[in-house]
Amino acid sequence: MFRDMNGQVARGRAFIPVIQGRTLGGSTVINSAIVWRVPDDVLAEWAALGLGDALPATELHRHWDAIEKDLDVASTPPEAWGGFNRLMHEAALKLGVRGEPTRRYAKDCGGTARCLTGCPSGAKRSMLTTYLPDAEAKGALIVTGAEARRVVLKDGRAVAVEGRLAGREGRFVAAARRAVVVAASAIQTPQLLARSGVVSAHLGEHFMGHPGTPISGLFDGPGSLWRGATQGYDVTHRRRDGRVKIETIGLPPEVVFARLPGAGARWKARMAEAARTAVFAVQTRAWAEGSVREGAFGANIHYDLTKRDMMQIRRGLRFAAELLFAAGAREVWPGVHGLPERLLPGQEARLEYGPDDPACYSWILSHLFGTARMAAHRGHGVVGTDFAVHGVSNLVVADSSVFPTNLGVNPQHAIMAVARLCAERLAERRNGGA
């Protein structure tokens, strides 16, 4: 269900796992169904880059309205919070900081804390259970296990897609009458375009994302980690000034055990306490930009966090520790090499002055953008304001690789609205005889 069986990594001063879905329905099947419209301050950045007409706020909000109606978007209800989401709510109230239940694509969530391996109750409104079946019912042909390898270009137009069938002998060619739409993500899209002969100094560059690192708190109360919406509450108090968002994260036992502090008997003792922990994740809107190229064994992703990013992360970890202690944690487990295995109340400042080497931290990189960014002029990006690759009128890109800046919030909602906008414009071109 995950790209490279969850073994895909970005290489730099630290090896950072890069999380992507690789299943029918994509990452919507294995994410937490979190809904965030692109914030106004980010839309203003896009407009300042000359993309106000290409990605107009009014049109995007119109599409978000439609998506939210289709997919039963609502704030996570208290009955689905479970213990760990409630702890963050209580901490936000106690500290007087801005926090709210996470808005999600879900209906009748049972709070099983299993979003990351596919919803066992079918409550999550992923593409697997919504738009894909709808499209198939309207005549779309969905082919799984077919890997697109190259878009065939002729006289400045895309005329076909060539690929191979996974696990079977043979290749396929799909002819294109009007257009080829590429929606392969910020990792696979630049590789596919490069194999197809697209040339741009910006192709595969400006790779951006949200590196995140967890921190755990140990509580005296009964077990709280295994029940509740996987990510049902977040604190956004420092989203703009600190470029961090603090999220709850419900993890299955095997993942929690893997990062418990200690070794041997000490680690075994921590396992017995794991059900009394809560995990908060620090997600940062990083300044870093990396690159994506095709390598001999899959994507060659290079990504290095900047000094500013590390400062933000350390401050974010301190803030997350303050939240855990405000919620009643008796100790916090940083999981940072060079810091103590546990911190007690009053010691959270040590996190802000921890190591600045990214290799000392436990990372996950998700929410990926920018490797075929949109720009009005060919010299500034890969894709034009009409969503078509510069120089190829009917090769269209409709995924997060076109995003010109880092969002700072979960991108599923943004990707879907941009894809709908792109599809609508393609339909208008078709109806106009283009």
C-alpha positions as CSV (number, residue, x, y, z in Angstrom):
1,M,0.0,0.0,0.0
2,F,3.0,2.3,0.4
3,R,5.6,3.4,-2.2
4,D,8.7,1.1,-2.0
5,M,7.0,-0.7,0.9
6,N,7.5,2.4,2.9
7,G,11.2,2.3,2.2
8,Q,11.4,5.5,0.1
9,V,13.9,8.0,1.6
10,A,15.2,11.4,1.1
11,R,19.0,11.6,1.4
12,G,21.0,14.4,2.9
13,R,22.5,15.0,6.3
14,A,19.7,12.7,7.6
15,F,17.9,9.8,5.9
16,I,14.2,10.8,6.0
17,P,11.4,8.4,5.1
18,V,9.2,9.9,2.4
19,I,5.6,8.6,2.8
20,Q,3.4,8.0,-0.3
21,G,0.6,5.7,-1.0
22,R,0.9,3.2,-3.8
23,T,-2.5,1.6,-4.1
24,L,-5.8,2.2,-5.8
25,G,-6.9,5.5,-4.3
26,G,-3.4,6.6,-3.6
27,S,-2.4,8.4,-0.4
28,T,-6.0,9.1,0.4
29,V,-6.3,5.4,1.5
30,I,-3.4,5.6,4.0
31,N,-3.5,9.2,5.2
32,S,-5.7,10.7,8.0
33,A,-8.2,12.4,5.7
34,I,-7.3,15.8,7.0
35,V,-9.0,18.8,5.3
36,W,-7.3,22.2,5.0
37,R,-8.1,24.9,2.5
38,V,-5.0,26.8,1.4
39,P,-4.6,29.6,3.9
40,D,-5.2,33.1,2.8
41,D,-1.6,34.1,3.4
42,V,-0.4,31.3,1.1
43,L,-2.9,32.3,-1.6
44,A,-1.5,35.8,-1.3
45,E,2.0,34.4,-2.0
46,W,0.7,32.7,-5.1
47,A,-1.0,35.8,-6.3
48,A,2.3,37.8,-5.7
49,L,4.0,35.3,-8.0
50,G,1.6,36.1,-10.8
51,L,-0.7,33.1,-10.4
52,G,-3.8,34.9,-9.1
53,D,-5.7,34.3,-12.3
54,A,-4.4,30.8,-12.8
55,L,-5.3,29.7,-9.2
56,P,-8.0,32.2,-8.1
57,A,-9.1,32.0,-4.5
58,T,-12.8,32.4,-5.4
59,E,-12.6,29.4,-7.8
60,L,-10.7,27.3,-5.4
61,H,-13.2,28.0,-2.6
62,R,-16.0,27.0,-5.0
63,H,-14.4,23.7,-5.6
64,W,-13.7,23.2,-1.9
65,D,-17.4,23.8,-1.2
66,A,-18.3,21.1,-3.6
67,I,-15.7,18.6,-2.4
68,E,-16.7,19.0,1.2
69,K,-20.4,18.4,0.4
70,D,-19.5,15.3,-1.6
71,L,-17.2,13.8,1.0
72,D,-19.0,14.5,4.2
73,V,-16.3,16.9,5.6
74,A,-16.8,17.7,9.3
75,S,-14.8,18.4,12.4
76,T,-13.8,15.3,14.3
77,P,-16.7,14.9,16.9
78,P,-15.8,14.5,20.6
79,E,-17.1,10.9,20.6
80,A,-14.4,10.0,18.1
81,W,-11.5,11.8,19.9
82,G,-10.4,9.0,22.2
83,G,-7.9,9.8,25.0
84,F,-5.0,11.3,23.0
85,N,-7.1,13.9,21.1
86,R,-8.8,14.9,24.3
87,L,-5.5,15.5,25.9
88,M,-4.4,18.0,23.3
89,H,-7.8,19.8,23.6
90,E,-7.3,20.1,27.3
91,A,-3.8,21.3,26.9
92,A,-4.8,24.0,24.4
93,L,-7.5,25.2,26.8
94,K,-5.1,25.3,29.8
95,L,-2.4,27.2,27.9
96,G,-4.9,29.5,26.1
97,V,-3.5,28.7,22.6
98,R,-5.4,28.2,19.4
99,G,-6.4,24.6,18.8
100,E,-9.4,22.9,17.2
101,P,-10.7,19.5,16.2
102,T,-9.3,18.4,12.8
103,R,-11.7,18.7,9.9
104,R,-11.7,15.3,8.0
105,Y,-13.2,13.4,5.1
106,A,-15.1,10.9,7.3
107,K,-18.6,9.8,8.1
108,D,-19.4,8.0,11.3
109,C,-15.8,7.6,12.4
110,G,-15.4,4.8,14.8
111,G,-12.1,6.1,16.2
112,T,-10.1,2.9,15.6
113,A,-6.8,4.8,15.2
114,R,-6.0,2.8,12.0
115,C,-6.2,5.5,9.3
116,L,-2.6,4.9,8.3
117,T,-3.3,1.3,7.2
118,G,-6.7,1.9,5.6
119,C,-9.9,2.5,7.5
120,P,-11.2,-0.9,8.8
121,S,-14.8,0.4,9.0
122,G,-15.0,2.2,5.7
123,A,-15.8,5.5,7.4
124,K,-12.9,7.4,5.7
125,R,-14.1,8.9,2.5
126,S,-11.0,8.1,0.5
127,M,-10.9,8.1,-3.3
128,L,-11.1,4.3,-3.2
129,T,-14.7,4.5,-1.9
130,T,-15.9,7.8,-3.5
131,Y,-14.7,9.5,-6.6
132,L,-13.1,6.4,-8.3
133,P,-16.3,4.3,-8.1
134,D,-18.3,7.3,-9.3
135,A,-15.9,7.8,-12.2
136,E,-16.1,4.1,-13.1
137,A,-19.9,4.2,-13.0
138,K,-19.8,7.0,-15.5
139,G,-17.6,5.1,-18.0
140,A,-14.0,5.7,-16.8
141,L,-11.7,2.7,-17.3
142,I,-9.4,2.1,-14.3
143,V,-6.4,-0.1,-14.9
144,T,-4.3,-1.1,-11.9
145,G,-0.8,-2.5,-12.1
146,A,0.0,-0.5,-15.2
147,E,3.0,1.7,-14.8
148,A,3.3,4.7,-17.2
149,R,6.9,5.1,-18.3
150,R,6.8,7.8,-21.0
151,V,4.5,10.3,-22.7
152,V,5.1,10.2,-26.4
153,L,5.5,13.8,-27.8
154,K,5.2,14.7,-31.4
155,D,5.3,18.1,-33.0
156,G,4.7,19.8,-29.7
157,R,1.8,17.7,-28.6
158,A,1.3,14.6,-26.4
159,V,0.0,11.8,-28.6
160,A,0.2,8.7,-26.4
161,V,1.4,7.1,-23.1
162,E,3.7,4.1,-23.1
163,G,4.1,1.8,-20.1
164,R,4.4,-1.7,-18.8
165,L,2.2,-4.1,-16.9
166,A,3.4,-5.0,-13.4
167,G,3.7,-8.7,-12.8
168,R,2.7,-9.6,-16.4
169,E,4.5,-9.8,-19.7
170,G,3.9,-7.0,-22.1
171,R,3.7,-3.3,-22.5
172,F,0.9,-1.0,-23.3
173,V,0.3,2.1,-25.4
174,A,-2.6,4.4,-24.7
175,A,-3.4,6.9,-27.5
176,A,-4.4,10.4,-26.5
177,R,-7.0,12.2,-28.6
178,R,-7.1,15.5,-26.7
179,A,-4.7,15.6,-23.8
180,V,-2.6,13.6,-21.3
181,V,-3.1,14.5,-17.7
182,V,-0.2,13.7,-15.4
183,A,-1.1,13.4,-11.7
184,A,1.8,11.3,-10.4
185,S,2.9,13.4,-7.4
186,A,5.9,15.6,-6.7
187,I,8.1,12.5,-6.7
188,Q,7.0,10.6,-9.8
189,T,5.8,13.5,-12.0
190,P,9.2,15.0,-12.6
191,Q,10.7,11.6,-13.4
192,L,8.0,10.8,-15.9
193,L,8.3,14.2,-17.6
194,A,12.1,13.8,-17.8
195,R,11.8,10.4,-19.4
196,S,9.4,11.9,-21.9
197,G,11.8,14.5,-23.1
198,V,10.6,17.5,-21.2
199,V,13.6,19.8,-20.6
200,S,13.5,22.6,-18.0
201,A,16.0,23.9,-15.5
202,H,13.2,23.7,-12.9
203,L,12.1,20.1,-13.5
204,G,12.8,18.1,-10.4
205,E,14.0,21.1,-8.5
206,H,12.3,23.1,-5.7
207,F,11.2,19.9,-3.9
208,M,9.4,21.0,-0.7
209,G,7.6,19.2,2.1
210,H,6.6,19.1,5.7
211,P,9.2,17.2,7.7
212,G,7.7,16.1,11.0
213,T,9.1,14.6,14.2
214,P,7.2,13.0,17.1
215,I,7.4,13.5,20.8
216,S,5.8,11.3,23.4
217,G,4.4,11.9,26.9
218,L,3.8,9.4,29.7
219,F,0.6,9.8,31.7
220,D,-0.7,8.3,34.9
221,G,-4.2,7.6,33.7
222,P,-5.5,4.6,31.9
223,G,-4.5,3.7,28.3
224,S,-5.4,6.3,25.7
225,L,-3.2,5.7,22.6
226,W,-5.1,2.9,20.9
227,R,-8.6,4.5,20.5
228,G,-9.6,7.7,18.7
229,A,-9.4,9.3,15.3
230,T,-5.8,8.9,14.1
231,Q,-5.4,12.6,13.8
232,G,-8.4,14.3,15.3
233,Y,-7.0,17.5,16.8
234,D,-4.3,20.1,16.1
235,V,-2.8,23.2,17.5
236,T,-2.2,25.9,15.0
237,H,-1.2,28.7,17.3
238,R,2.2,29.0,15.8
239,R,1.5,28.1,12.2
240,R,2.4,31.6,10.8
241,D,4.9,33.0,13.2
242,G,6.7,29.7,14.0
243,R,5.9,27.8,10.8
244,V,4.9,24.7,12.9
245,K,1.6,22.9,13.5
246,I,1.3,20.4,16.3
247,E,-0.9,17.4,15.6
248,T,-2.1,14.4,17.5
249,I,-1.1,11.0,16.0
250,G,-2.5,7.7,17.0
251,L,-0.1,4.9,16.1
252,P,-0.4,1.1,16.1
253,P,1.7,-0.6,18.9
254,E,4.4,-1.9,16.6
255,V,5.3,1.6,15.4
256,V,5.2,3.0,19.0
257,F,7.4,0.2,20.3
258,A,10.0,0.9,17.5
259,R,10.8,4.3,18.9
260,L,10.5,3.8,22.6
261,P,13.6,5.0,24.6
262,G,16.0,2.6,26.1
263,A,17.4,-0.8,25.2
264,G,17.1,-4.3,26.6
265,A,15.2,-4.6,29.9
266,R,14.7,-0.8,30.0
267,W,13.1,-0.8,26.6
268,K,10.9,-3.8,27.6
269,A,9.7,-1.9,30.6
270,R,8.8,1.0,28.4
271,M,6.7,-1.3,26.2
272,A,4.5,-2.0,29.3
273,E,3.9,1.7,29.7
274,A,3.2,2.4,26.0
275,A,-0.6,2.4,26.3
276,R,-0.3,5.3,28.8
277,T,1.5,7.5,26.3
278,A,0.3,10.1,23.9
279,V,2.3,11.1,20.8
280,F,2.2,14.6,19.4
281,A,3.8,15.4,16.0
282,V,5.6,18.6,15.1
283,Q,5.0,19.4,11.4
284,T,7.0,22.3,10.0
285,R,6.6,24.4,6.9
286,A,10.2,24.0,6.0
287,W,12.3,26.5,4.1
288,A,14.4,23.7,2.6
289,E,14.3,22.9,-1.1
290,G,15.6,19.6,-2.5
291,S,15.6,17.8,-5.8
292,V,14.1,14.6,-7.4
293,R,15.8,12.6,-10.1
294,E,15.4,9.1,-11.4
295,G,18.0,6.8,-9.9
296,A,19.0,3.2,-10.7
297,F,16.8,1.8,-7.9
298,G,13.9,4.3,-7.9
299,A,13.6,8.0,-7.0
300,N,16.8,9.8,-6.1
301,I,15.6,12.3,-3.6
302,H,18.0,14.8,-2.1
303,Y,16.8,17.0,0.8
304,D,18.6,18.9,3.5
305,L,16.9,20.9,6.3
306,T,18.3,24.4,6.7
307,K,19.5,26.0,10.0
308,R,16.2,28.0,10.1
309,D,14.2,24.7,9.8
310,M,16.1,23.1,12.6
311,M,15.5,26.2,14.8
312,Q,11.8,26.0,14.1
313,I,11.7,22.2,14.8
314,R,13.4,22.7,18.1
315,R,11.1,25.4,19.2
316,G,8.2,23.3,17.9
317,L,9.3,20.4,20.1
318,R,9.5,22.6,23.1
319,F,6.0,23.9,22.4
320,A,4.7,20.3,22.0
321,A,6.4,19.3,25.3
322,E,4.7,22.2,27.0
323,L,1.3,21.0,25.6
324,L,2.0,17.4,26.9
325,F,2.9,18.7,30.4
326,A,-0.1,21.0,30.4
327,A,-2.2,17.9,29.6
328,G,-0.8,16.1,32.7
329,A,2.2,14.2,31.4
330,R,4.6,13.2,34.2
331,E,7.5,12.9,31.8
332,V,8.3,13.5,28.1
333,W,10.3,11.2,25.8
334,P,12.0,13.4,23.2
335,G,13.5,10.6,21.1
336,V,16.4,13.0,20.2
337,H,20.0,11.7,20.1
338,G,22.0,13.9,22.5
339,L,19.2,14.7,24.8
340,P,18.1,12.7,27.9
341,E,15.8,9.8,27.3
342,R,13.2,11.6,29.5
343,L,12.4,15.1,30.5
344,L,10.5,16.2,33.6
345,P,8.2,19.2,34.0
346,G,10.3,22.4,33.9
347,Q,12.9,20.9,31.6
348,E,11.2,21.4,28.3
349,A,13.5,24.4,27.5
350,R,16.3,21.8,26.8
351,L,14.5,20.9,23.6
352,E,15.0,24.3,22.1
353,Y,18.7,24.1,22.7
354,G,19.1,20.5,21.5
355,P,21.4,19.4,18.6
356,D,21.1,21.2,15.2
357,D,22.1,18.1,13.3
358,P,19.1,16.6,11.5
359,A,20.5,13.1,11.9
360,C,19.8,13.3,15.7
361,Y,16.1,13.3,15.1
362,S,13.4,10.8,14.0
363,W,11.7,12.1,10.9
364,I,8.9,11.5,8.4
365,L,8.6,13.6,5.3
366,S,5.1,14.0,3.8
367,H,3.0,16.6,2.0
368,L,5.3,17.0,-1.0
369,F,5.3,19.9,-3.5
370,G,7.1,21.9,-6.2
371,T,9.1,19.7,-8.6
372,A,7.2,20.9,-11.7
373,R,6.1,24.3,-10.4
374,M,3.7,26.6,-12.2
375,A,5.0,29.9,-13.5
376,A,3.7,32.3,-16.1
377,H,7.1,32.3,-17.9
378,R,9.0,29.2,-19.1
379,G,12.2,30.5,-17.6
380,H,10.6,30.4,-14.1
381,G,8.9,27.0,-14.0
382,V,7.8,23.8,-15.8
383,V,4.0,24.3,-16.1
384,G,2.2,27.3,-17.4
385,T,-0.8,29.1,-16.0
386,D,-3.0,26.9,-18.2
387,F,-1.7,23.7,-16.4
388,A,0.1,22.6,-19.6
389,V,3.8,21.9,-19.7
390,H,5.6,24.9,-21.3
391,G,6.0,24.0,-25.0
392,V,3.6,21.1,-25.0
393,S,0.0,22.4,-25.4
394,N,-1.9,19.3,-24.3
395,L,0.4,17.8,-21.7
396,V,-1.3,18.8,-18.5
397,V,-0.1,18.4,-14.8
398,A,-2.7,18.3,-12.1
399,D,-1.0,17.5,-8.8
400,S,1.1,19.1,-6.0
401,S,4.2,19.3,-8.2
402,V,2.8,22.5,-9.7
403,F,2.5,24.2,-6.3
404,P,4.9,27.2,-6.3
405,T,5.4,27.4,-2.5
406,N,5.2,25.3,0.6
407,L,1.7,25.2,1.9
408,G,2.3,24.7,5.6
409,V,-0.9,22.7,5.9
410,N,-2.1,19.2,4.8
411,P,-2.4,19.3,1.0
412,Q,-5.0,16.7,0.1
413,H,-7.8,19.3,-0.1
414,A,-5.6,21.7,-2.1
415,I,-4.6,19.0,-4.6
416,M,-8.2,18.0,-5.1
417,A,-9.4,21.5,-5.7
418,V,-6.6,22.3,-8.1
419,A,-7.3,19.0,-10.0
420,R,-11.0,19.9,-10.3
421,L,-10.1,23.4,-11.6
422,C,-7.7,21.9,-14.1
423,A,-10.3,19.4,-15.3
424,E,-12.9,22.1,-15.6
425,R,-10.6,24.1,-17.8
426,L,-9.9,21.1,-19.9
427,A,-13.6,20.6,-20.4
428,E,-14.0,24.2,-21.4
429,R,-11.2,23.8,-24.0
430,R,-12.9,20.7,-25.4
431,N,-16.3,22.3,-25.6
432,G,-14.7,25.3,-27.4
433,G,-13.3,23.0,-30.0
434,A,-9.6,23.3,-28.9
